[in-house]
Amino acid sequence: MHDRLSDELFGESNPAEILHPGLARELTSTEESTVIRINAPFVGKEDIKLKQVGDELLVTVGEIRRTIMLPSGLAEREPSRAAFEDGTLEITYDDVPATQN
C-alpha cells in the first residue's frame, strides 16, 4: 500500500531529492537598513499577518504560523516597513544611528 502511495505522489522522482534549492528566508544588511526577505509564493497580500514579540517575528499566512528568531540588534527595534511583491515578503528595519554624547 505504501509503495502505491509513494508511486502516486512521487512517480519516478526520488522523494529525498531537494526540490527547491533556494533559501526560505534571507537577511541582508546595508549601512542604512536590514531587510528580511521571505518567499511566499501562491499567497495573497491580504492573507499575511506580521507581529513582533520581543526577539520573535511571527509570520501568519492563513492558518499557518512561522516564528523567526531575530538577531539581537533587530529584536530591540520595530520594523519600519513591510512590502509584498511577486511572491516575496520584505520586512525592513532602518538602522538607528548611534547616539552621540
N, C-alpha and C positions, 0 to 999 in steps of 0.2 A: 504494500500500500504506500509506504513512504517513497519507494522508488518511482511509482507512478506520479505522485505529487511532485517530486523533485523534477521529473521529466516535464511535467506540465508547466512548472514555474520557470525553470532554467533552460529547458531544451538541451542543446549541445554546449551551452556555456558552463564554465566552472563556477559554482556558487561561492567559492572562496576568492574569486578574482576581484580585484579592485575595479569597481565600475565607475568611480568618479575620483580622479587623482587630485582634484583641486582642494583648497582649504575650505572648511566650513565657515571660518571667520578669519579675518586678517586685521592686524593692528599696525598702523603706520603713524609715525610722528615726524613733524617738522618743527621749526622754531616757533611757529605760530599756533599749531594745534595738533591734537592727536585724534585720529579717526579710526573707529571700529567699523569694518565692513562685514556684513553677514549676508551670505547668499540665501535668498528666499524665493526661488522660482515658483511659479504657479500660485502665487499668493497675491491678494489684492491689498492695497494700502489700508483700506478700511478694516481688514482682518488683523492688523498688527497693533499690539499694545506694548508699551515700554514703561518700566518702572525701576527706579534705582533705590535700593535699600542698603545703606552702608556701602560695603565693598562688593555688592552683587548687583548686576544689571539683569532684570527679569524681562525676557522677551516672550510674549504670548502671541501665538498665532492660532486663532480659533480655540480649540480645547488643548492644544499642545503648548507647554511651557518649557523654556530652557533658561538655565541660570548661567550667567557668565561671570566668573570671578574677575574683578577689576584689579589692575595693579594699584598699589597704594597711592601713587600720585594722582590717579583718576578717581579713586574712591572718595577723596576729600573734595571733589568738585562736582558740579551739576553739569549735565550736557548742555551745550549752547545751542545745538540744533540737531534735528534728525530729518533725513530725507529718504524717500523710497523711489527708486527709478530702475527700470529694466531688470527687475528681479533682485536688486541689491539694496539692502538697508544700510545707510550710513549714519552713524551716530558720531557727532563731533564734539570734542571738548577743547575749548580755547585754552591755550596756555596762559597762565596767570603770571605776569611779570613779578619778579622778586621785589619785595617791599624794601625801599631804601630807608635807612635810619638816619 
